[in-house]
Each structure stands twice: as C-alpha cells, then as structure tokens.
C-alpha cells in the first residue's frame, strides 16, 4: 500500500540518543521507569493507539555490525539508543498531543537525558505483511 487510506492511523516515530554522561542502561531505565508512567495519562487523553519502545543496546549493535558487513557492506548500523513509535488516530490528534501543556510538563526532564538536537522524527502509515508468523495483506 503506497497511499494511506482515509481514516488510517498515523505513525509518529522518533529516534533518541542519550546524553553522553548517561549509560545506555540508565537512559532506558529513565524512559521505562520514570517517563512512561508520566506519559500514559497523556497518551490516553489524546487517543494514542499504540506506543512502542524499540531499544537498541550498543552490545547488540556492536556484535551485529561486523556480521552485517559481510552481507551488506554498504549498510550502517544505527547508533541511537532507542526508537519510539506512536500510533495516533489522526494528524489532528498528533497536533493536539504535541501542543498539550501537560505533555510539555512530562517532557521537562528530557533535557537532562536526551540529546534532543540529534532526534530524528518521521510521520507515516504502516502495513503489516507478517503477523504471528503468518502472511497478511499480501495480494497473492
């Protein structure tokens, strides 16, 4: 599917790098133990359908970097600490969420943890083609 369908949920993704004074482990603990519990009520308020934290530990990335070079030498292993995925019902919901003063309060301490200028944000739609080991949405 190349064009989004009307009323299709919108995915917002963001990559985060930790500030160098924090370890990867401490950074992920901050997100999961401190940030997420504060964020959940705001997620609910704005109808967030899904929030996923994709953690990219340096130990795993480092071990795979060498192996990957054998198969795909032009590929680079991303070095961010995590990739966050939000799924919203609409772009309007994203706008309301991002401008909510309560969300701004939740984000206050991220300046201590997140290397904010390095963040990379994207907006789009996703379609699953494998779920629970079974093909879905395949035309044939």
C-alpha beads as a LAMMPS data file, in Angstrom:
LAMMPS data file: protein, C-alpha beads

140 atoms
139 bonds

1 atom types
1 bond types

-500.0 500.0 xlo xhi
-500.0 500.0 ylo yhi
-500.0 500.0 zlo zhi

Masses

1 110.0

Atoms # bond

1 1 1 0.000 0.000 0.000
2 1 1 1.620 3.241 -1.080
3 1 1 -1.138 5.754 -0.387
4 1 1 -2.783 5.980 3.020
5 1 1 -6.432 5.117 3.267
6 1 1 -8.846 7.634 4.713
7 1 1 -9.075 7.380 8.494
8 1 1 -5.918 5.238 8.610
9 1 1 -3.968 5.713 11.852
10 1 1 -0.811 7.816 11.631
11 1 1 2.500 6.606 12.996
12 1 1 4.973 9.050 14.512
13 1 1 8.454 7.704 15.122
14 1 1 11.387 9.316 16.855
15 1 1 14.950 8.198 17.425
16 1 1 16.628 9.163 20.674
17 1 1 20.262 9.372 21.625
18 1 1 21.108 9.650 25.285
19 1 1 23.285 12.422 26.611
20 1 1 26.881 11.150 26.900
21 1 1 27.008 11.425 30.689
22 1 1 24.439 8.618 30.974
23 1 1 24.880 4.943 30.234
24 1 1 22.538 3.268 27.789
25 1 1 21.099 1.172 30.634
26 1 1 20.402 4.209 32.850
27 1 1 18.813 6.022 29.909
28 1 1 16.424 3.154 29.151
29 1 1 15.588 2.832 32.867
30 1 1 14.730 6.545 32.915
31 1 1 12.386 6.112 29.947
32 1 1 10.655 2.980 31.224
33 1 1 10.566 3.708 34.957
34 1 1 10.105 7.494 35.033
35 1 1 8.998 8.869 31.675
36 1 1 6.468 6.260 30.502
37 1 1 4.397 6.212 33.731
38 1 1 4.028 10.007 33.485
39 1 1 3.205 9.812 29.774
40 1 1 0.475 7.140 29.896
41 1 1 -2.302 9.510 31.087
42 1 1 -1.458 11.954 28.277
43 1 1 -1.422 9.073 25.771
44 1 1 -4.907 8.088 26.909
45 1 1 -6.143 11.684 26.815
46 1 1 -5.151 12.002 23.141
47 1 1 -6.228 8.552 21.985
48 1 1 -2.776 7.098 21.391
49 1 1 -3.485 3.690 19.889
50 1 1 -0.024 2.254 20.458
51 1 1 3.302 3.256 21.986
52 1 1 6.307 1.029 21.409
53 1 1 9.855 1.408 22.675
54 1 1 12.417 -0.309 20.431
55 1 1 15.652 -0.495 22.427
56 1 1 18.942 -0.718 20.534
57 1 1 21.633 -1.804 23.010
58 1 1 25.211 -0.991 21.982
59 1 1 26.312 -4.552 22.783
60 1 1 23.865 -5.996 20.248
61 1 1 24.628 -3.354 17.622
62 1 1 28.383 -3.812 18.047
63 1 1 28.185 -7.585 17.702
64 1 1 25.995 -7.384 14.591
65 1 1 27.980 -4.617 12.884
66 1 1 30.780 -6.985 11.894
67 1 1 28.399 -9.732 10.733
68 1 1 26.304 -7.323 8.733
69 1 1 29.383 -6.015 6.923
70 1 1 29.801 -9.444 5.332
71 1 1 26.281 -9.472 3.865
72 1 1 25.512 -5.805 3.287
73 1 1 28.792 -3.871 3.325
74 1 1 27.149 -0.562 2.377
75 1 1 24.688 -0.642 5.276
76 1 1 25.407 1.178 8.512
77 1 1 24.149 0.076 11.914
78 1 1 22.229 2.933 13.517
79 1 1 23.769 4.070 16.763
80 1 1 20.805 5.689 18.539
81 1 1 19.703 4.293 21.905
82 1 1 16.043 3.760 21.109
83 1 1 13.372 4.178 18.512
84 1 1 9.931 5.188 19.753
85 1 1 6.762 4.518 17.778
86 1 1 3.465 6.207 18.496
87 1 1 0.298 5.379 16.607
88 1 1 -2.388 8.073 16.613
89 1 1 -5.890 8.080 15.141
90 1 1 -5.113 11.202 13.043
91 1 1 -2.723 14.065 12.383
92 1 1 -5.092 16.270 14.385
93 1 1 -4.581 14.009 17.394
94 1 1 -0.798 14.352 16.984
95 1 1 -1.092 18.143 16.877
96 1 1 -3.283 18.219 19.972
97 1 1 -0.880 15.875 21.777
98 1 1 2.255 17.836 20.861
99 1 1 0.764 21.169 21.937
100 1 1 -0.770 19.924 25.191
101 1 1 0.775 21.769 28.169
102 1 1 0.562 18.556 30.198
103 1 1 2.760 16.817 27.610
104 1 1 5.249 19.678 27.889
105 1 1 5.386 19.008 31.652
106 1 1 6.087 15.307 31.040
107 1 1 8.971 16.280 28.749
108 1 1 10.603 18.734 31.179
109 1 1 13.322 16.351 32.380
110 1 1 14.177 15.005 28.924
111 1 1 16.701 17.853 28.577
112 1 1 18.740 16.053 31.249
113 1 1 18.639 12.713 29.418
114 1 1 18.026 13.129 25.676
115 1 1 20.436 14.611 23.151
116 1 1 17.495 16.482 21.630
117 1 1 19.194 18.010 18.546
118 1 1 20.090 14.506 17.305
119 1 1 16.475 13.268 17.350
120 1 1 15.021 12.181 14.027
121 1 1 11.232 12.265 13.612
122 1 1 9.080 10.724 10.894
123 1 1 5.358 10.548 10.139
124 1 1 3.622 7.914 8.072
125 1 1 1.497 4.807 7.906
126 1 1 2.443 1.192 8.394
127 1 1 1.092 -2.010 6.937
128 1 1 1.917 -5.408 8.389
129 1 1 2.746 -8.216 5.992
130 1 1 3.619 -10.831 8.630
131 1 1 1.759 -11.217 11.918
132 1 1 2.375 -14.038 14.360
133 1 1 4.438 -15.823 11.706
134 1 1 1.664 -15.707 9.111
135 1 1 1.445 -13.572 5.945
136 1 1 -1.264 -10.890 5.903
137 1 1 -2.202 -8.156 3.407
138 1 1 -0.348 -9.986 0.628
139 1 1 -2.062 -9.544 -2.749
140 1 1 -1.496 -13.162 -3.802

Bonds

1 1 1 2
2 1 2 3
3 1 3 4
4 1 4 5
5 1 5 6
6 1 6 7
7 1 7 8
8 1 8 9
9 1 9 10
10 1 10 11
11 1 11 12
12 1 12 13
13 1 13 14
14 1 14 15
15 1 15 16
16 1 16 17
17 1 17 18
18 1 18 19
19 1 19 20
20 1 20 21
21 1 21 22
22 1 22 23
23 1 23 24
24 1 24 25
25 1 25 26
26 1 26 27
27 1 27 28
28 1 28 29
29 1 29 30
30 1 30 31
31 1 31 32
32 1 32 33
33 1 33 34
34 1 34 35
35 1 35 36
36 1 36 37
37 1 37 38
38 1 38 39
39 1 39 40
40 1 40 41
41 1 41 42
42 1 42 43
43 1 43 44
44 1 44 45
45 1 45 46
46 1 46 47
47 1 47 48
48 1 48 49
49 1 49 50
50 1 50 51
51 1 51 52
52 1 52 53
53 1 53 54
54 1 54 55
55 1 55 56
56 1 56 57
57 1 57 58
58 1 58 59
59 1 59 60
60 1 60 61
61 1 61 62
62 1 62 63
63 1 63 64
64 1 64 65
65 1 65 66
66 1 66 67
67 1 67 68
68 1 68 69
69 1 69 70
70 1 70 71
71 1 71 72
72 1 72 73
73 1 73 74
74 1 74 75
75 1 75 76
76 1 76 77
77 1 77 78
78 1 78 79
79 1 79 80
80 1 80 81
81 1 81 82
82 1 82 83
83 1 83 84
84 1 84 85
85 1 85 86
86 1 86 87
87 1 87 88
88 1 88 89
89 1 89 90
90 1 90 91
91 1 91 92
92 1 92 93
93 1 93 94
94 1 94 95
95 1 95 96
96 1 96 97
97 1 97 98
98 1 98 99
99 1 99 100
100 1 100 101
101 1 101 102
102 1 102 103
103 1 103 104
104 1 104 105
105 1 105 106
106 1 106 107
107 1 107 108
108 1 108 109
109 1 109 110
110 1 110 111
111 1 111 112
112 1 112 113
113 1 113 114
114 1 114 115
115 1 115 116
116 1 116 117
117 1 117 118
118 1 118 119
119 1 119 120
120 1 120 121
121 1 121 122
122 1 122 123
123 1 123 124
124 1 124 125
125 1 125 126
126 1 126 127
127 1 127 128
128 1 128 129
129 1 129 130
130 1 130 131
131 1 131 132
132 1 132 133
133 1 133 134
134 1 134 135
135 1 135 136
136 1 136 137
137 1 137 138
138 1 138 139
139 1 139 140
